[in-house]
Structure formats: C-alpha cells, structure tokens
C-alpha cells in the first residue's frame, strides 16, 4: 500500500533570512579580505602596511588584558544571539482555521494569513455604525483595533466592537480565536 501524499504545512513559520544574510555578508567580506591579503603577500613578499600596526597591537596583548576579554565576550554574545535567532522558530505567518467536523484533521488543513485576519477585521469593523476609520494589527494570538469615530460620546462602542469582532472570528473558525482589543478615539480629539 502506497503512503498518502503529503503537502507542506500551510501554517509555516517566518524565514530566518536576516541572520543568514548577516552571516553571509560577514563571511564574504572576510573571505575577500583574506584573498586580497594573501595575493598581496604572494606578489610583494610583504604583508600589507595596515596589518603591521594590527600585528603589533595584537602581539602586545596579554591573556588577562581587559580589552581582549571584552572583545571576546562581545563576539561570543553576538554569536549566541545569531545562533538563537537561527535556531528558535519564528512567529507563525498564518492562523489555523478549524475545518468542518467531518474533515480528518490529519489530512486537511486550512489557514489564513495574519494580513487576511487584519483585512477581515477592518472590513467587519468599518461596516459598523459610528466608525469613521479603523486600523488593525493582527498576530496569531491577538488582534488590536484602533477606531476613529465622529461621535462625541462613544459610549460602549468599544465593547460592542470587541464582542462583534470576536464572534466574527469565531464564526470564521479561527482556532484558537485571537484575543480582540479595541480602542476608540473621537475624530475631533
């Protein structure tokens, strides 16, 4: 019996392109510098002039030198930060949508991007009476909504929007439903 085909997970984590780019640039720069120094040494039989002062400074350092220890600690911390950034998983790019009850959860997956959740929230909130404009920031666990209203007294508009948007996200099937927070501000403030 052949195994069932599997597709890549829809709920991916963000890429680690920034640490990879930093390391690639550092390694490329180091390699280019080493090649240049090596070619200079081979062709002229001398080290480049700027290395003379560096060699003298390094030769004068002792193992218990505070400058040496400080440099080593800083380089170790930078290396650990880059290593942890590369190893630890990033934030999820999408929110999981619960499928129909009859669907097998092991073979079907539905997801919505965080941008899609934010657009859904903006569309829902902007249709509400008393809302002039809104901006939304969405993560996998939280949806922050900033609403501007022309009303002088917003009353309980914030609570109404919070409960309405929470119901909308539950109806869509986001699992788990993100926590919704709404801040209302009058346009004339």
C-alpha positions as CSV (number, residue, x, y, z in Angstrom):
1,X,0.0,0.0,0.0
2,X,1.5,3.3,-1.0
3,X,1.7,6.2,1.5
4,X,-0.8,9.0,1.3
5,X,0.7,12.1,-0.4
6,X,1.5,14.9,2.0
7,X,1.8,18.6,1.2
8,X,3.9,21.1,3.1
9,X,2.2,22.6,6.1
10,X,0.2,25.7,5.4
11,X,0.9,27.1,8.9
12,X,4.6,28.0,8.3
13,X,6.9,30.0,10.4
14,X,8.7,33.1,9.3
15,X,12.0,32.6,7.5
16,X,15.4,33.3,9.0
17,X,16.7,35.4,6.2
18,X,18.1,38.3,8.3
19,X,20.6,36.2,10.3
20,X,21.6,34.2,7.2
21,X,22.2,37.5,5.3
22,X,24.3,39.0,8.1
23,X,26.4,35.8,8.3
24,X,26.8,35.6,4.5
25,X,27.9,39.2,4.3
26,X,30.4,38.8,7.1
27,X,31.8,35.6,5.7
28,X,32.0,37.0,2.2
29,X,33.8,40.2,3.5
30,X,36.2,38.1,5.5
31,X,36.9,35.8,2.5
32,X,37.5,38.7,0.2
33,X,39.8,40.4,2.7
34,X,41.8,37.2,3.2
35,X,42.2,36.7,-0.6
36,X,43.4,40.3,-1.0
37,X,45.9,40.0,1.9
38,X,47.1,36.6,0.5
39,X,47.6,37.9,-3.0
40,X,49.4,41.0,-1.7
41,X,51.7,38.7,0.4
42,X,52.5,36.4,-2.5
43,X,53.1,39.2,-5.1
44,X,55.1,41.6,-2.9
45,X,56.6,39.1,-0.3
46,X,55.4,41.5,2.4
47,X,52.2,41.9,4.5
48,X,50.0,44.9,3.6
49,X,51.1,48.0,5.6
50,X,47.8,48.3,7.6
51,X,48.5,44.8,9.1
52,X,51.8,46.0,10.7
53,X,50.1,48.1,13.3
54,X,47.4,45.4,13.9
55,X,50.1,42.8,14.4
56,X,52.0,45.0,16.9
57,X,48.8,45.7,18.8
58,X,47.8,42.0,18.9
59,X,51.4,41.0,19.9
60,X,51.3,43.4,22.8
61,X,48.1,42.0,24.3
62,X,48.3,39.7,27.2
63,X,45.8,36.9,28.0
64,X,44.5,38.9,31.0
65,X,44.0,42.1,29.0
66,X,40.6,43.7,29.7
67,X,40.3,44.7,26.0
68,X,40.9,41.1,24.9
69,X,38.3,39.8,27.4
70,X,35.8,42.5,26.4
71,X,36.2,41.8,22.7
72,X,35.9,38.0,23.3
73,X,32.7,38.4,25.4
74,X,31.1,40.8,22.9
75,X,31.9,38.4,20.0
76,X,30.5,35.4,22.0
77,X,27.3,37.3,22.7
78,X,26.8,38.3,19.1
79,X,27.4,34.7,18.1
80,X,24.9,33.4,20.6
81,X,22.3,35.9,19.5
82,X,22.7,34.9,15.9
83,X,22.7,31.2,16.7
84,X,19.5,31.5,18.8
85,X,17.9,33.6,16.1
86,X,18.7,31.0,13.5
87,X,17.6,28.0,15.7
88,X,14.5,29.2,17.5
89,X,11.3,29.1,15.4
90,X,9.8,32.4,14.2
91,X,6.3,33.6,14.5
92,X,3.5,31.8,12.6
93,X,2.6,33.6,9.4
94,X,-0.9,32.3,9.4
95,X,-3.8,31.5,11.7
96,X,-5.3,28.0,11.7
97,X,-8.9,27.7,10.6
98,X,-10.9,24.8,12.1
99,X,-12.4,22.7,9.3
100,X,-15.7,21.0,9.2
101,X,-16.4,18.4,11.9
102,X,-16.5,15.7,9.3
103,X,-13.0,16.5,7.9
104,X,-10.0,14.4,9.0
105,X,-7.6,16.8,10.8
106,X,-4.6,14.8,9.8
107,X,-5.2,15.1,6.1
108,X,-6.7,18.6,5.7
109,X,-5.5,21.9,6.9
110,X,-6.9,25.4,6.3
111,X,-5.1,28.6,7.2
112,X,-5.5,32.4,6.9
113,X,-2.6,34.8,6.8
114,X,-2.3,37.4,9.5
115,X,-2.8,40.0,6.9
116,X,-6.1,38.3,5.9
117,X,-7.2,38.3,9.5
118,X,-6.4,42.0,9.7
119,X,-8.3,42.7,6.5
120,X,-11.3,40.7,7.7
121,X,-11.3,42.7,10.9
122,X,-11.1,46.0,9.1
123,X,-13.9,45.1,6.8
124,X,-16.1,44.0,9.7
125,X,-15.4,47.0,11.9
126,X,-15.7,49.6,9.1
127,X,-19.3,48.3,8.4
128,X,-20.3,49.3,12.0
129,X,-22.3,52.4,12.5
130,X,-20.3,55.2,14.2
131,X,-17.0,54.1,12.8
132,X,-15.2,56.6,10.7
133,X,-12.0,54.6,10.1
134,X,-10.0,51.8,11.6
135,X,-6.6,50.2,11.6
136,X,-5.8,46.7,12.7
137,X,-2.7,44.8,13.6
138,X,-3.1,41.0,13.9
139,X,-0.9,38.3,15.3
140,X,-1.6,34.7,15.8
141,X,-2.9,35.4,19.4
142,X,-4.1,39.0,19.3
143,X,-6.0,41.4,17.1
144,X,-5.5,45.1,18.0
145,X,-8.0,47.5,16.5
146,X,-7.8,51.3,16.6
147,X,-11.1,53.0,15.7
148,X,-11.8,56.7,14.9
149,X,-15.3,57.8,15.4
150,X,-17.1,61.1,14.7
151,X,-19.2,60.6,17.8
152,X,-18.6,63.0,20.7
153,X,-19.6,60.3,23.2
154,X,-18.6,56.8,22.0
155,X,-20.4,55.2,25.0
156,X,-19.9,51.4,24.8
157,X,-18.8,51.3,21.2
158,X,-15.5,49.7,22.2
159,X,-17.3,46.8,24.0
160,X,-19.8,46.3,21.1
161,X,-17.0,46.2,18.5
162,X,-14.9,43.8,20.7
163,X,-17.8,41.3,21.1
164,X,-18.9,41.6,17.5
165,X,-15.4,41.1,16.1
166,X,-14.8,38.1,18.5
167,X,-18.0,36.5,17.3
168,X,-17.0,37.1,13.6
169,X,-13.5,35.5,14.2
170,X,-15.2,32.5,15.9
171,X,-17.7,32.2,13.0
172,X,-14.8,32.1,10.5
173,X,-13.4,29.2,12.6
174,X,-10.0,30.6,13.7
175,X,-8.6,28.1,16.2
176,X,-7.6,29.4,18.7
177,X,-9.7,32.6,18.5
178,X,-7.3,35.6,18.9
179,X,-7.9,38.0,21.8
180,X,-9.5,41.2,20.4
181,X,-8.8,44.6,21.9
182,X,-10.5,47.7,20.5
183,X,-9.5,51.3,21.3
184,X,-12.0,54.0,20.2
185,X,-10.9,57.6,19.7
186,X,-13.1,60.6,18.7
187,X,-12.1,62.2,15.4
188,X,-12.1,65.7,17.0
189,X,-9.6,64.6,19.7
